[in-house]
Amino acid sequence: MKRLVSATRIALRALHVNRLRSALTMLGIVIGVAAVIATAAIGSGARERIREQIASIGSNVIIVLPGSLTSAGMRMGTGNILTLSESDARELAAQCPDVGAAAPIVRGGAQVVQENSNWATILIGTTPAFLLIRNVGVADGAPFTQQDIDSANKVALLGRTVATNLFGDRNPVGQSIRIKNVPFTVAGVLEAKGQSPMGQDQDDVVLLPISTAKRKVIGIKSANADAVDAIMLQARSTARTISAQEEAAVLLRERHRLMPAEEDDFSIRSMQEIFAAQESSSRIMSMMLAAVASVSLVVGGIGIMNIMLVSVRERTREIGLRQAVGARTRDILTQFLIEAVILSVTGGLAGVILGIGASLLISLLASWNTVVSPGAVLLAVFFSALVGIGFGYYPAHKAAWMDPIEALRAE
Protein backbone atom coordinates (compact mmCIF):
# COMPACT_ATOMS: atom_id res chain seq x y z
CA MET A 1 0.00 0.00 0.00
CA LYS A 2 2.90 2.34 0.86
CA ARG A 3 4.46 1.71 -2.55
CA LEU A 4 1.13 2.55 -4.26
CA VAL A 5 0.82 5.83 -2.32
CA SER A 6 4.42 6.70 -3.15
CA ALA A 7 3.88 5.91 -6.85
CA THR A 8 0.73 8.07 -6.88
CA ARG A 9 2.62 10.97 -5.28
CA ILE A 10 5.41 10.71 -7.87
CA ALA A 11 2.85 10.52 -10.71
CA LEU A 12 1.02 13.61 -9.46
CA ARG A 13 4.30 15.50 -9.15
CA ALA A 14 5.25 14.57 -12.73
CA LEU A 15 1.87 15.69 -14.07
CA HIS A 16 2.03 18.94 -12.07
CA VAL A 17 5.40 19.82 -13.59
CA ASN A 18 3.83 19.70 -17.09
CA ARG A 19 0.44 21.20 -16.28
CA LEU A 20 -0.35 22.60 -19.73
CA ARG A 21 0.64 19.40 -21.49
CA SER A 22 -1.41 17.34 -19.04
CA ALA A 23 -4.45 19.58 -19.61
CA LEU A 24 -4.16 19.31 -23.40
CA THR A 25 -3.75 15.55 -23.10
CA MET A 26 -6.97 15.30 -21.12
CA LEU A 27 -8.88 17.37 -23.69
CA GLY A 28 -9.73 14.39 -25.91
CA ILE A 29 -11.13 12.46 -22.93
CA VAL A 30 -13.08 15.52 -21.74
CA ILE A 31 -14.73 16.00 -25.13
CA GLY A 32 -15.39 12.27 -25.55
CA VAL A 33 -17.06 11.83 -22.15
CA ALA A 34 -19.07 15.04 -22.56
CA ALA A 35 -20.27 13.92 -26.00
CA VAL A 36 -21.28 10.48 -24.71
CA ILE A 37 -23.23 11.95 -21.77
CA ALA A 38 -24.93 14.62 -23.92
CA THR A 39 -26.00 12.13 -26.62
CA ALA A 40 -27.22 9.66 -23.99
CA ALA A 41 -29.21 12.48 -22.35
CA ILE A 42 -30.78 13.42 -25.70
CA GLY A 43 -31.73 9.78 -26.36
CA SER A 44 -33.17 9.35 -22.87
CA GLY A 45 -35.12 12.57 -23.31
CA ALA A 46 -36.56 11.29 -26.58
CA ARG A 47 -37.70 8.05 -24.95
CA GLU A 48 -39.20 9.99 -22.03
CA ARG A 49 -41.06 12.14 -24.52
CA ILE A 50 -42.47 9.05 -26.21
CA ARG A 51 -43.65 7.75 -22.83
CA GLU A 52 -45.38 11.08 -22.19
CA GLN A 53 -47.08 10.80 -25.58
CA ILE A 54 -48.19 7.28 -24.72
CA ALA A 55 -49.74 8.64 -21.55
CA SER A 56 -51.46 11.46 -23.48
CA ILE A 57 -52.96 9.13 -26.09
CA GLY A 58 -53.16 5.80 -24.30
CA SER A 59 -51.30 2.59 -25.08
CA ASN A 60 -54.57 0.64 -25.34
CA VAL A 61 -55.93 2.80 -28.18
CA ILE A 62 -56.64 1.07 -31.50
CA ILE A 63 -57.25 2.76 -34.85
CA VAL A 64 -59.37 1.11 -37.55
CA LEU A 65 -58.96 2.62 -41.03
CA PRO A 66 -60.83 1.88 -44.27
CA GLY A 67 -59.20 -0.41 -46.82
CA SER A 68 -57.35 0.44 -50.00
CA LEU A 69 -58.61 0.40 -53.57
CA THR A 70 -57.01 -1.77 -56.24
CA SER A 71 -57.21 -0.31 -59.74
CA ALA A 72 -55.64 -1.87 -62.84
CA GLY A 73 -53.51 -4.09 -60.63
CA MET A 74 -52.24 -1.13 -58.57
CA ARG A 75 -53.07 -0.79 -54.88
CA MET A 76 -53.84 2.72 -53.72
CA GLY A 77 -53.27 4.05 -50.22
CA THR A 78 -55.29 3.18 -47.15
CA GLY A 79 -58.66 4.96 -46.98
CA ASN A 80 -59.40 5.18 -50.70
CA ILE A 81 -62.68 3.34 -50.25
CA LEU A 82 -65.28 3.91 -47.54
CA THR A 83 -65.67 0.55 -45.87
CA LEU A 84 -66.33 1.62 -42.28
CA SER A 85 -69.55 2.97 -40.82
CA GLU A 86 -71.10 4.31 -37.65
CA SER A 87 -72.97 1.01 -37.24
CA ASP A 88 -69.62 -0.83 -37.35
CA ALA A 89 -68.49 1.28 -34.40
CA ARG A 90 -71.65 0.54 -32.43
CA GLU A 91 -71.33 -3.21 -33.05
CA LEU A 92 -67.64 -3.26 -32.14
CA ALA A 93 -68.44 -1.68 -28.77
CA ALA A 94 -71.41 -4.02 -28.20
CA GLN A 95 -70.07 -7.39 -29.38
CA CYS A 96 -66.31 -7.41 -28.71
CA PRO A 97 -65.68 -8.33 -25.04
CA ASP A 98 -62.21 -6.79 -24.97
CA VAL A 99 -63.29 -3.51 -26.58
CA GLY A 100 -64.32 -1.01 -23.95
CA ALA A 101 -65.39 1.86 -26.19
CA ALA A 102 -65.63 2.78 -29.88
CA ALA A 103 -65.90 6.19 -31.52
CA PRO A 104 -66.58 6.76 -35.25
CA ILE A 105 -64.68 9.69 -36.77
CA VAL A 106 -65.14 11.95 -39.78
CA ARG A 107 -62.46 14.53 -40.51
CA GLY A 108 -62.16 17.72 -42.46
CA GLY A 109 -60.51 21.11 -42.46
CA ALA A 110 -62.02 24.57 -42.31
CA GLN A 111 -61.47 28.18 -41.41
CA VAL A 112 -63.08 28.96 -38.06
CA VAL A 113 -64.17 32.58 -37.64
CA GLN A 114 -64.96 34.55 -34.50
CA GLU A 115 -65.70 38.24 -35.09
CA ASN A 116 -62.42 39.65 -36.47
CA SER A 117 -60.33 36.55 -35.71
CA ASN A 118 -60.02 33.41 -37.78
CA TRP A 119 -58.00 30.20 -37.63
CA ALA A 120 -57.54 27.27 -40.02
CA THR A 121 -57.87 24.03 -38.11
CA ILE A 122 -58.93 20.38 -38.22
CA LEU A 123 -62.55 19.42 -37.69
CA ILE A 124 -63.41 16.06 -36.16
CA GLY A 125 -66.96 14.83 -36.04
CA THR A 126 -67.33 12.11 -33.43
CA THR A 127 -69.22 10.89 -30.35
CA PRO A 128 -68.71 11.44 -26.59
CA ALA A 129 -66.78 8.14 -26.48
CA PHE A 130 -63.92 9.91 -28.30
CA LEU A 131 -63.09 11.93 -25.18
CA LEU A 132 -63.00 8.76 -23.09
CA ILE A 133 -60.77 6.90 -25.53
CA ARG A 134 -58.35 9.79 -25.96
CA ASN A 135 -58.30 10.41 -22.20
CA VAL A 136 -58.99 14.10 -22.67
CA GLY A 137 -61.19 16.15 -20.40
CA VAL A 138 -62.99 19.45 -20.83
CA ALA A 139 -61.14 22.22 -18.98
CA ASP A 140 -63.96 24.79 -19.32
CA GLY A 141 -67.61 24.23 -20.14
CA ALA A 142 -69.08 20.80 -20.83
CA PRO A 143 -68.78 18.10 -23.51
CA PHE A 144 -71.50 17.51 -26.07
CA THR A 145 -73.87 14.61 -25.38
CA GLN A 146 -75.65 11.84 -27.26
CA GLN A 147 -78.70 14.10 -27.37
CA ASP A 148 -76.63 16.70 -29.26
CA ILE A 149 -75.78 13.98 -31.78
CA ASP A 150 -79.38 12.82 -32.09
CA SER A 151 -80.56 16.40 -32.63
CA ALA A 152 -77.53 17.48 -34.73
CA ASN A 153 -77.06 20.47 -32.42
CA LYS A 154 -74.57 23.09 -33.54
CA VAL A 155 -72.18 22.92 -30.58
CA ALA A 156 -68.38 22.67 -30.65
CA LEU A 157 -65.48 21.80 -28.37
CA LEU A 158 -62.33 23.83 -29.04
CA GLY A 159 -58.78 22.65 -28.59
CA ARG A 160 -56.58 24.94 -26.53
CA THR A 161 -54.67 26.22 -29.60
CA VAL A 162 -57.86 27.14 -31.44
CA ALA A 163 -59.36 28.82 -28.37
CA THR A 164 -56.22 30.90 -27.81
CA ASN A 165 -55.99 32.05 -31.42
CA LEU A 166 -59.67 32.96 -31.65
CA PHE A 167 -60.38 34.37 -28.20
CA GLY A 168 -57.01 35.18 -26.64
CA ASP A 169 -57.45 35.47 -22.88
CA ARG A 170 -61.27 35.61 -23.06
CA ASN A 171 -63.44 32.68 -22.01
CA PRO A 172 -64.85 31.07 -25.20
CA VAL A 173 -67.62 29.07 -23.48
CA GLY A 174 -71.04 30.18 -24.67
CA GLN A 175 -69.56 32.35 -27.44
CA SER A 176 -70.50 32.00 -31.10
CA ILE A 177 -68.14 30.95 -33.89
CA ARG A 178 -68.73 30.29 -37.59
CA ILE A 179 -67.50 27.23 -39.46
CA LYS A 180 -68.13 27.41 -43.22
CA ASN A 181 -70.67 30.16 -42.53
CA VAL A 182 -72.57 27.91 -40.11
CA PRO A 183 -72.95 29.38 -36.59
CA PHE A 184 -71.86 27.18 -33.68
CA THR A 185 -71.94 27.70 -29.95
CA VAL A 186 -68.74 26.87 -28.02
CA ALA A 187 -69.78 24.26 -25.46
CA GLY A 188 -66.33 23.85 -23.93
CA VAL A 189 -62.55 24.01 -24.23
CA LEU A 190 -60.52 20.80 -24.14
CA GLU A 191 -57.61 20.18 -21.81
CA ALA A 192 -54.19 20.74 -23.39
CA LYS A 193 -52.63 17.56 -24.86
CA GLY A 194 -49.44 18.81 -26.56
CA GLN A 195 -47.84 17.16 -29.57
CA SER A 196 -48.79 13.77 -30.95
CA PRO A 197 -46.18 11.05 -31.70
CA MET A 198 -46.20 12.32 -35.30
CA GLY A 199 -45.36 15.86 -34.18
CA GLN A 200 -48.85 17.28 -34.75
CA ASP A 201 -50.46 19.73 -32.36
CA GLN A 202 -53.24 17.76 -30.65
CA ASP A 203 -54.76 21.01 -29.39
CA ASP A 204 -55.29 22.42 -32.90
CA VAL A 205 -58.70 20.79 -33.35
CA VAL A 206 -62.43 21.42 -33.13
CA LEU A 207 -64.69 18.54 -32.06
CA LEU A 208 -68.27 18.43 -33.33
CA PRO A 209 -71.15 15.98 -32.91
CA ILE A 210 -70.74 13.54 -35.78
CA SER A 211 -74.27 14.13 -37.10
CA THR A 212 -73.74 17.89 -37.14
CA ALA A 213 -70.38 17.54 -38.86
CA LYS A 214 -71.82 15.33 -41.58
CA ARG A 215 -74.98 17.31 -42.28
CA LYS A 216 -73.78 20.90 -41.92
CA VAL A 217 -70.00 21.15 -42.24
CA ILE A 218 -68.00 18.22 -43.64
CA GLY A 219 -70.82 16.69 -45.67
CA ILE A 220 -72.36 13.25 -46.06
CA LYS A 221 -70.61 10.75 -48.33
CA SER A 222 -72.82 10.35 -51.38
CA ALA A 223 -72.13 6.63 -51.67
CA ASN A 224 -72.90 5.82 -48.04
CA ALA A 225 -74.44 8.27 -45.57
CA ASP A 226 -73.35 6.03 -42.67
CA ALA A 227 -69.68 5.96 -43.76
CA VAL A 228 -66.90 7.27 -41.56
CA ASP A 229 -63.21 8.01 -42.10
CA ALA A 230 -61.99 5.90 -39.16
CA ILE A 231 -63.04 4.19 -35.96
CA MET A 232 -61.10 4.64 -32.73
CA LEU A 233 -61.28 1.82 -30.20
CA GLN A 234 -60.16 1.45 -26.62
CA ALA A 235 -59.20 -1.96 -25.28
CA ARG A 236 -60.35 -2.66 -21.74
CA SER A 237 -56.70 -2.81 -20.65
CA THR A 238 -53.25 -2.60 -22.22
CA ALA A 239 -52.83 -6.37 -21.77
CA ARG A 240 -56.01 -7.00 -23.79
CA THR A 241 -55.08 -4.76 -26.72
CA ILE A 242 -53.99 -7.60 -29.01
CA SER A 243 -57.09 -9.68 -28.28
CA ALA A 244 -59.26 -6.59 -28.87
CA GLN A 245 -57.62 -6.15 -32.28
CA GLU A 246 -58.29 -9.78 -33.16
CA GLU A 247 -61.93 -9.57 -32.05
CA ALA A 248 -62.44 -6.38 -34.06
CA ALA A 249 -60.93 -7.95 -37.18
CA VAL A 250 -63.16 -11.04 -36.94
CA LEU A 251 -66.33 -8.98 -36.40
CA LEU A 252 -65.58 -6.55 -39.24
CA ARG A 253 -64.92 -9.41 -41.67
CA GLU A 254 -68.27 -10.92 -40.73
CA ARG A 255 -70.12 -7.62 -41.06
CA HIS A 256 -68.49 -6.85 -44.42
CA ARG A 257 -69.25 -10.40 -45.65
CA LEU A 258 -65.67 -11.15 -46.67
CA MET A 259 -64.86 -14.66 -47.86
CA PRO A 260 -61.91 -16.51 -46.24
CA ALA A 261 -59.77 -15.98 -49.35
CA GLU A 262 -60.52 -12.25 -49.53
CA GLU A 263 -58.23 -9.64 -48.00
CA ASP A 264 -59.45 -7.33 -45.26
CA ASP A 265 -61.10 -4.16 -46.55
CA PHE A 266 -59.83 -2.34 -43.46
CA SER A 267 -56.61 -2.03 -41.49
CA ILE A 268 -56.15 -2.10 -37.73
CA ARG A 269 -53.24 -0.47 -35.90
CA SER A 270 -52.63 -0.07 -32.19
CA MET A 271 -50.76 2.75 -30.53
CA GLN A 272 -48.51 0.13 -28.95
CA GLU A 273 -47.15 -0.80 -32.39
CA ILE A 274 -46.55 2.83 -33.32
CA PHE A 275 -44.89 3.66 -30.01
CA ALA A 276 -42.75 0.50 -30.09
CA ALA A 277 -41.48 1.40 -33.56
CA GLN A 278 -40.72 4.95 -32.48
CA GLU A 279 -38.94 3.87 -29.31
CA SER A 280 -36.90 1.33 -31.26
CA SER A 281 -35.87 4.00 -33.76
CA SER A 282 -34.99 6.36 -30.91
CA ARG A 283 -32.89 3.69 -29.20
CA ILE A 284 -31.01 2.85 -32.40
CA MET A 285 -30.33 6.53 -33.09
CA SER A 286 -29.08 7.04 -29.52
CA MET A 287 -26.75 4.06 -29.85
CA MET A 288 -25.39 5.39 -33.15
CA LEU A 289 -24.78 8.83 -31.66
CA ALA A 290 -23.11 7.30 -28.60
CA ALA A 291 -20.91 5.14 -30.85
CA VAL A 292 -19.82 8.19 -32.82
CA ALA A 293 -19.17 10.10 -29.60
CA SER A 294 -17.14 7.17 -28.25
CA VAL A 295 -14.68 7.68 -31.09
CA SER A 296 -13.61 10.84 -29.26
CA LEU A 297 -12.67 8.68 -26.26
CA VAL A 298 -10.52 6.48 -28.45
CA VAL A 299 -8.86 9.56 -29.95
CA GLY A 300 -8.30 10.86 -26.43
CA GLY A 301 -6.74 7.53 -25.46
CA ILE A 302 -4.35 7.72 -28.40
CA GLY A 303 -3.40 11.22 -27.26
CA ILE A 304 -2.63 9.88 -23.77
CA MET A 305 -0.46 7.12 -25.23
CA ASN A 306 1.47 9.58 -27.41
CA ILE A 307 2.12 11.99 -24.54
CA MET A 308 3.10 9.15 -22.22
CA LEU A 309 5.61 7.91 -24.79
CA VAL A 310 7.05 11.43 -24.97
CA SER A 311 7.19 11.50 -21.17
CA VAL A 312 9.03 8.16 -21.08
CA ARG A 313 11.59 9.48 -23.58
CA GLU A 314 12.10 12.71 -21.61
CA ARG A 315 12.49 10.84 -18.29
CA THR A 316 14.75 8.07 -19.49
CA ARG A 317 17.61 9.06 -17.14
CA GLU A 318 15.17 9.37 -14.22
CA ILE A 319 13.90 5.85 -14.93
CA GLY A 320 17.47 4.55 -15.08
CA LEU A 321 18.35 6.22 -11.74
CA ARG A 322 15.26 4.79 -10.05
CA GLN A 323 16.13 1.31 -11.32
CA ALA A 324 19.73 1.74 -10.19
CA VAL A 325 18.66 2.53 -6.61
CA GLY A 326 16.37 -0.48 -6.39
CA ALA A 327 13.07 0.37 -8.08
CA ARG A 328 11.48 -2.78 -9.41
CA THR A 329 9.92 -3.27 -12.81
CA ARG A 330 6.39 -3.28 -11.36
CA ASP A 331 7.12 -0.02 -9.49
CA ILE A 332 7.97 1.77 -12.73
CA LEU A 333 4.99 0.13 -14.49
CA THR A 334 2.62 1.18 -11.68
CA GLN A 335 3.86 4.76 -11.66
CA PHE A 336 3.28 5.34 -15.38
CA LEU A 337 -0.05 3.49 -15.34
CA ILE A 338 -1.19 5.70 -12.45
CA GLU A 339 -0.23 8.79 -14.48
CA ALA A 340 -2.32 7.55 -17.43
CA VAL A 341 -5.30 6.70 -15.20
CA ILE A 342 -5.15 10.06 -13.41
CA LEU A 343 -5.18 11.83 -16.76
CA SER A 344 -8.11 9.81 -18.07
CA VAL A 345 -10.22 9.84 -14.90
CA THR A 346 -9.65 13.56 -14.29
CA GLY A 347 -10.57 14.18 -17.91
CA GLY A 348 -13.61 11.94 -17.46
CA LEU A 349 -14.83 13.88 -14.43
CA ALA A 350 -14.34 17.18 -16.26
CA GLY A 351 -16.21 15.64 -19.19
CA VAL A 352 -19.10 14.71 -16.90
CA ILE A 353 -19.46 18.33 -15.78
CA LEU A 354 -19.22 19.56 -19.38
CA GLY A 355 -21.68 16.90 -20.60
CA ILE A 356 -24.28 17.75 -17.96
CA GLY A 357 -23.87 21.44 -18.75
CA ALA A 358 -24.25 20.74 -22.48
CA SER A 359 -27.39 18.69 -21.82
CA LEU A 360 -28.95 21.52 -19.82
CA LEU A 361 -27.98 24.01 -22.54
CA ILE A 362 -29.55 21.83 -25.26
CA SER A 363 -32.71 21.53 -23.19
CA LEU A 364 -32.83 25.31 -22.74
CA LEU A 365 -32.01 26.42 -26.28
CA ALA A 366 -33.69 23.65 -28.30
CA SER A 367 -36.72 23.13 -26.00
CA TRP A 368 -35.85 19.44 -25.97
CA ASN A 369 -36.11 17.49 -22.75
CA THR A 370 -32.83 15.83 -21.84
CA VAL A 371 -32.46 13.21 -19.12
CA VAL A 372 -28.98 12.66 -17.66
CA SER A 373 -28.81 9.07 -16.46
CA PRO A 374 -26.54 8.28 -13.48
CA GLY A 375 -25.79 4.97 -15.19
CA ALA A 376 -24.54 6.79 -18.31
CA VAL A 377 -22.33 9.03 -16.15
CA LEU A 378 -20.78 6.09 -14.28
CA LEU A 379 -20.29 4.17 -17.52
CA ALA A 380 -18.57 7.12 -19.18
CA VAL A 381 -16.15 7.59 -16.24
CA PHE A 382 -15.48 3.84 -16.05
CA PHE A 383 -14.83 3.69 -19.79
CA SER A 384 -12.48 6.69 -19.57
CA ALA A 385 -10.49 4.86 -16.85
CA LEU A 386 -10.29 1.78 -19.10
CA VAL A 387 -9.06 3.99 -21.93
CA GLY A 388 -6.32 5.30 -19.64
CA ILE A 389 -5.24 1.81 -18.62
CA GLY A 390 -5.49 0.41 -22.13
CA PHE A 391 -3.60 3.18 -23.91
CA GLY A 392 -1.25 3.89 -21.02
CA TYR A 393 -0.05 0.29 -20.63
CA TYR A 394 2.30 0.28 -23.64
CA PRO A 395 4.28 3.39 -22.57
CA ALA A 396 4.34 2.10 -18.97
CA HIS A 397 5.55 -1.31 -20.11
CA LYS A 398 8.23 0.31 -22.26
CA ALA A 399 9.43 2.37 -19.30
CA ALA A 400 9.37 -0.58 -16.89
CA TRP A 401 11.43 -2.86 -19.12
CA MET A 402 14.00 -0.28 -20.07
CA ASP A 403 17.64 -1.34 -19.69
CA PRO A 404 18.94 0.71 -16.73
CA ILE A 405 22.45 0.99 -18.18
CA GLU A 406 21.14 2.29 -21.52
CA ALA A 407 18.79 4.58 -19.66
CA LEU A 408 21.63 6.12 -17.61
CA ARG A 409 23.65 6.70 -20.78
CA ALA A 410 20.77 8.54 -22.46
CA GLU A 411 21.16 12.28 -22.90
ABEGO torsion letter per residue (X at the ends): XAAAAAAAAAAAAAAAABAAAAAAAAAAAAAAAAAAAAAAAAAAAAAAAAAAAAAAAEAABBBBBBBBBBBGGBBBBBGABBABBAAAAAAAAAABAABABBBBBBBBBBBBBBEABBBBBBBBBBBAAAAAAAGBBBABEBBBBAAAAAAGBBBBBBBAAAAAAAAEABBABGBBBBBGGBBBBBABBBBBAEBBAAGBBAABBBBBBAAAAAAAAAEBBAABAABBABBBBBBABAAAAAAAAAAAAAAAAAAAGBBAABBBABBBBBAAAAAAAAAAAAAAAAAAAAAAAAAAAAAAAAAAAAAAAAAAAAAAAAAAAAAAAGBBAAAAAAAAAAAAAAAAAAAAAAAAAAAAAAAAAAAAAAGBBBBBBAAAAAAAAAAAAAAAAAAAAAAAAAAAABBAAAAAABX
